[in-house]
Amino acid sequence: MAIARNNQIRFGVFLFSVRGLLNLTVSLGGILAFFKTGAAGLFSVYGEILKPSQVTPALEMASHIALNYSLISVGYGVLTIWMALHIWKGVRIALWINAVMLGITDLGFIIALIVPGYIPLGEGMIGPMITLLAVVLTYFGFRKLEEDNALEKVTAGWVPLDRRTRSRE
Protein backbone atom coordinates (compact mmCIF):
# COMPACT_ATOMS: atom_id res chain seq x y z
CA MET A 1 0.00 0.00 0.00
CA ALA A 2 1.57 3.27 -1.15
CA ILE A 3 1.54 6.33 1.05
CA ALA A 4 0.09 9.40 -0.66
CA ARG A 5 3.13 11.19 -1.93
CA ASN A 6 1.95 13.99 -4.15
CA ASN A 7 0.52 17.35 -3.23
CA GLN A 8 -2.83 16.81 -4.94
CA ILE A 9 -3.60 13.77 -2.78
CA ARG A 10 -2.29 15.51 0.34
CA PHE A 11 -4.45 18.58 -0.28
CA GLY A 12 -7.45 16.37 -1.15
CA VAL A 13 -7.02 14.54 2.17
CA PHE A 14 -6.79 17.91 3.93
CA LEU A 15 -10.04 19.06 2.26
CA PHE A 16 -11.85 15.81 3.09
CA SER A 17 -10.72 16.23 6.71
CA VAL A 18 -11.96 19.84 6.76
CA ARG A 19 -15.27 18.64 5.36
CA GLY A 20 -15.55 15.97 8.04
CA LEU A 21 -14.77 18.52 10.74
CA LEU A 22 -17.38 20.88 9.26
CA ASN A 23 -19.99 18.12 9.56
CA LEU A 24 -18.91 17.36 13.12
CA THR A 25 -18.91 21.00 14.21
CA VAL A 26 -22.34 21.92 12.86
CA SER A 27 -23.91 18.64 13.93
CA LEU A 28 -22.49 18.59 17.43
CA GLY A 29 -23.61 22.22 17.83
CA GLY A 30 -27.16 21.18 16.98
CA ILE A 31 -27.09 18.17 19.29
CA LEU A 32 -25.73 20.18 22.23
CA ALA A 33 -28.27 22.96 21.66
CA PHE A 34 -31.10 20.42 21.57
CA PHE A 35 -30.10 18.82 24.86
CA LYS A 36 -29.42 22.20 26.46
CA THR A 37 -32.59 24.09 25.52
CA GLY A 38 -34.76 21.71 23.51
CA ALA A 39 -36.36 22.46 20.17
CA ALA A 40 -35.87 26.22 20.41
CA GLY A 41 -32.13 25.74 20.89
CA LEU A 42 -31.82 23.37 17.98
CA PHE A 43 -33.59 25.78 15.63
CA SER A 44 -31.27 28.59 16.75
CA VAL A 45 -28.27 26.62 15.43
CA TYR A 46 -29.91 26.56 12.01
CA GLY A 47 -30.69 30.28 12.02
CA GLU A 48 -34.23 30.44 13.43
CA ILE A 49 -34.61 32.18 16.78
CA LEU A 50 -37.57 30.83 18.73
CA LYS A 51 -38.75 31.28 22.28
CA PRO A 52 -39.69 28.04 24.04
CA SER A 53 -43.30 29.26 24.15
CA GLN A 54 -43.33 29.39 20.31
CA VAL A 55 -42.56 25.69 19.92
CA THR A 56 -45.70 23.90 18.76
CA PRO A 57 -46.10 20.11 18.67
CA ALA A 58 -45.30 20.19 14.93
CA LEU A 59 -42.11 22.19 15.59
CA GLU A 60 -41.24 19.79 18.40
CA MET A 61 -41.48 16.89 15.95
CA ALA A 62 -39.45 18.84 13.37
CA SER A 63 -36.77 19.44 15.99
CA HIS A 64 -36.51 15.69 16.59
CA ILE A 65 -36.14 15.16 12.83
CA ALA A 66 -33.38 17.81 12.83
CA LEU A 67 -31.77 16.07 15.83
CA ASN A 68 -31.84 12.81 13.86
CA TYR A 69 -30.22 14.61 10.91
CA SER A 70 -27.54 16.01 13.23
CA LEU A 71 -26.78 12.57 14.70
CA ILE A 72 -26.49 11.04 11.23
CA SER A 73 -24.31 13.94 10.10
CA VAL A 74 -21.90 13.24 12.98
CA GLY A 75 -21.52 9.73 11.56
CA TYR A 76 -20.83 11.14 8.09
CA GLY A 77 -18.20 13.45 9.56
CA VAL A 78 -16.44 10.56 11.30
CA LEU A 79 -16.62 8.36 8.18
CA THR A 80 -15.31 11.18 5.99
CA ILE A 81 -12.25 11.63 8.20
CA TRP A 82 -11.72 7.86 8.42
CA MET A 83 -11.83 7.54 4.63
CA ALA A 84 -9.43 10.51 4.34
CA LEU A 85 -6.93 8.56 6.44
CA HIS A 86 -7.30 5.61 4.07
CA ILE A 87 -6.80 7.89 1.07
CA TRP A 88 -3.58 9.09 2.71
CA LYS A 89 -2.45 5.45 2.84
CA GLY A 90 -3.16 5.11 -0.88
CA VAL A 91 -6.47 3.22 -0.73
CA ARG A 92 -8.22 4.43 -3.86
CA ILE A 93 -11.65 2.99 -3.02
CA ALA A 94 -11.77 5.38 -0.03
CA LEU A 95 -11.91 8.27 -2.52
CA TRP A 96 -14.98 6.79 -4.18
CA ILE A 97 -16.64 5.96 -0.86
CA ASN A 98 -16.22 9.59 0.21
CA ALA A 99 -17.35 10.86 -3.18
CA VAL A 100 -20.56 8.80 -3.19
CA MET A 101 -21.36 9.27 0.50
CA LEU A 102 -20.78 13.03 0.51
CA GLY A 103 -22.36 13.44 -2.92
CA ILE A 104 -25.60 11.90 -1.68
CA THR A 105 -25.62 13.96 1.52
CA ASP A 106 -24.74 17.16 -0.35
CA LEU A 107 -27.48 16.58 -2.90
CA GLY A 108 -30.03 16.03 -0.11
CA PHE A 109 -28.78 19.15 1.69
CA ILE A 110 -29.03 21.24 -1.48
CA ILE A 111 -32.53 19.99 -2.36
CA ALA A 112 -33.97 20.20 1.17
CA LEU A 113 -32.35 23.35 2.53
CA ILE A 114 -30.67 25.50 -0.12
CA VAL A 115 -33.16 25.33 -3.01
CA PRO A 116 -36.15 26.34 -0.82
CA GLY A 117 -34.05 29.19 0.61
CA TYR A 118 -33.74 28.04 4.23
CA ILE A 119 -29.96 28.35 3.97
CA PRO A 120 -28.38 31.07 1.79
CA LEU A 121 -26.65 29.79 -1.35
CA GLY A 122 -23.27 31.32 -0.46
CA GLU A 123 -23.12 29.79 2.99
CA GLY A 124 -24.76 26.51 2.04
CA MET A 125 -22.49 25.69 -0.88
CA ILE A 126 -19.27 25.82 1.15
CA GLY A 127 -19.47 22.14 2.14
CA PRO A 128 -20.44 20.83 -1.32
CA MET A 129 -17.69 22.92 -2.96
CA ILE A 130 -15.11 21.56 -0.51
CA THR A 131 -16.31 18.04 -1.38
CA LEU A 132 -16.12 18.67 -5.12
CA LEU A 133 -12.62 20.15 -4.90
CA ALA A 134 -11.42 17.30 -2.66
CA VAL A 135 -12.76 14.65 -5.06
CA VAL A 136 -11.26 16.30 -8.16
CA LEU A 137 -7.85 16.94 -6.59
CA THR A 138 -7.61 13.46 -5.10
CA TYR A 139 -8.71 11.80 -8.35
CA PHE A 140 -6.07 13.62 -10.37
CA GLY A 141 -3.54 13.01 -7.60
CA PHE A 142 -4.10 9.25 -7.88
CA ARG A 143 -3.86 9.49 -11.69
CA LYS A 144 -0.52 11.29 -11.35
CA LEU A 145 0.64 8.69 -8.84
CA GLU A 146 -0.19 5.92 -11.34
CA GLU A 147 1.73 7.73 -14.10
CA ASP A 148 4.72 8.27 -11.80
CA ASN A 149 4.71 4.59 -10.79
CA ALA A 150 4.56 3.51 -14.45
CA LEU A 151 7.46 5.84 -15.27
CA GLU A 152 9.51 4.42 -12.39
CA LYS A 153 8.92 0.88 -13.68
CA VAL A 154 9.95 1.83 -17.22
CA THR A 155 13.11 3.63 -16.09
CA ALA A 156 14.02 0.66 -13.89
CA GLY A 157 13.98 -1.57 -16.96
CA TRP A 158 10.69 -3.29 -16.18
CA VAL A 159 8.16 -3.01 -18.97
CA PRO A 160 5.14 -5.33 -18.87
CA LEU A 161 4.21 -7.17 -22.03
CA ASP A 162 0.72 -6.56 -23.22
CA ARG A 163 -1.21 -8.02 -26.14
CA ARG A 164 -0.03 -5.37 -28.61
CA THR A 165 3.64 -5.96 -27.79
CA ARG A 166 3.32 -9.74 -28.05
CA SER A 167 1.45 -9.59 -31.35
CA ARG A 168 4.24 -7.60 -33.03
CA GLU A 169 6.91 -10.14 -32.17
PELIN-V447245 format. One record per residue. N is the residue number from 1. RES is the residue in three letters. PSI is psi in whole degrees, -180 to 180 (999 if undefined). NEAR is the number of other C-alpha atoms within 8 Angstrom. D_FIRST is the distance of its C-alpha to the first C-alpha in whole Angstrom. Layout:
n->{N,N}
res->{RES,RES}
psi->{PSI,PSI}
near->{NEAR,NEAR}
d_first->{D_FIRST,D_FIRST}
//
This chain:
n->{1,2,3,4,5,6,7,8,9,10,11,12,13,14,15,16,17,18,19,20,21,22,23,24,25,26,27,28,29,30,31,32,33,34,35,36,37,38,39,40,41,42,43,44,45,46,47,48,49,50,51,52,53,54,55,56,57,58,59,60,61,62,63,64,65,66,67,68,69,70,71,72,73,74,75,76,77,78,79,80,81,82,83,84,85,86,87,88,89,90,91,92,93,94,95,96,97,98,99,100,101,102,103,104,105,106,107,108,109,110,111,112,113,114,115,116,117,118,119,120,121,122,123,124,125,126,127,128,129,130,131,132,133,134,135,136,137,138,139,140,141,142,143,144,145,146,147,148,149,150,151,152,153,154,155,156,157,158,159,160,161,162,163,164,165,166,167,168,169}
res->{MET,ALA,ILE,ALA,ARG,ASN,ASN,GLN,ILE,ARG,PHE,GLY,VAL,PHE,LEU,PHE,SER,VAL,ARG,GLY,LEU,LEU,ASN,LEU,THR,VAL,SER,LEU,GLY,GLY,ILE,LEU,ALA,PHE,PHE,LYS,THR,GLY,ALA,ALA,GLY,LEU,PHE,SER,VAL,TYR,GLY,GLU,ILE,LEU,LYS,PRO,SER,GLN,VAL,THR,PRO,ALA,LEU,GLU,MET,ALA,SER,HIS,ILE,ALA,LEU,ASN,TYR,SER,LEU,ILE,SER,VAL,GLY,TYR,GLY,VAL,LEU,THR,ILE,TRP,MET,ALA,LEU,HIS,ILE,TRP,LYS,GLY,VAL,ARG,ILE,ALA,LEU,TRP,ILE,ASN,ALA,VAL,MET,LEU,GLY,ILE,THR,ASP,LEU,GLY,PHE,ILE,ILE,ALA,LEU,ILE,VAL,PRO,GLY,TYR,ILE,PRO,LEU,GLY,GLU,GLY,MET,ILE,GLY,PRO,MET,ILE,THR,LEU,LEU,ALA,VAL,VAL,LEU,THR,TYR,PHE,GLY,PHE,ARG,LYS,LEU,GLU,GLU,ASP,ASN,ALA,LEU,GLU,LYS,VAL,THR,ALA,GLY,TRP,VAL,PRO,LEU,ASP,ARG,ARG,THR,ARG,SER,ARG,GLU}
psi->{121,141,139,121,20,159,-30,-45,-44,-45,-35,-44,-43,-46,-41,-40,-41,-42,-42,-42,-35,-47,-47,-45,-52,-44,-45,-33,-44,-42,-47,-42,-39,-47,-19,-48,11,-154,-42,-39,-41,-44,-31,-32,-34,16,1,117,118,146,150,-31,-18,-7,112,169,-37,-41,-33,-44,-42,-35,-34,-34,-43,-35,-43,-45,-43,-42,-43,-40,-31,-44,-42,-38,-45,-46,-38,-45,-41,-44,-34,-39,-37,-36,-42,-36,-7,13,105,-33,-26,-34,-47,-33,-48,-43,-46,-48,-49,-31,-43,-46,-38,-40,-44,-42,-45,-47,-43,-31,-35,-49,-45,-10,11,-30,131,145,-47,-45,-40,-27,-1,-52,-53,-35,-37,-44,-50,-47,-41,-43,-47,-48,-44,-40,-52,-28,-42,-38,-44,-39,-41,-43,-43,-41,-40,-41,-41,-41,-40,-45,-20,0,4,114,117,145,134,-178,-38,-41,-44,-35,-23,-18,999}
near->{5,5,7,10,7,8,7,10,17,12,11,14,14,9,12,14,11,8,13,14,10,10,12,12,8,10,12,11,9,14,12,8,12,13,7,7,9,9,13,13,13,16,12,10,11,7,6,7,7,10,7,7,5,6,12,7,6,7,9,10,8,8,11,9,8,9,12,8,8,13,11,8,11,12,8,12,14,10,9,14,12,8,12,15,9,10,14,12,10,10,10,8,6,11,14,8,9,12,10,8,9,11,11,8,8,10,8,8,9,11,9,8,10,13,8,7,8,7,8,8,8,6,7,11,9,8,10,10,8,11,14,8,10,13,11,9,12,15,10,10,12,10,8,8,10,8,8,8,8,8,8,8,10,9,7,6,6,7,6,4,6,6,6,6,8,8,6,5,4}
d_first->{0,4,7,9,12,15,18,18,15,16,19,18,16,20,22,20,21,24,25,24,26,29,29,29,32,34,33,34,37,38,38,40,42,43,43,45,48,47,47,49,46,43,45,46,42,42,45,48,50,52,55,54,58,56,54,55,54,52,50,49,48,46,45,43,41,40,39,37,35,34,33,31,30,29,26,25,25,23,20,20,19,16,15,15,13,10,10,10,7,6,7,10,12,13,15,17,18,19,21,23,23,25,26,28,29,30,32,34,35,36,38,40,40,40,42,45,45,44,41,42,40,39,38,36,34,32,30,29,29,26,24,25,24,21,20,21,20,16,17,18,15,13,16,16,12,13,16,15,13,16,18,16,16,20,21,20,22,20,21,20,24,24,27,29,29,30,33,34,34}
//
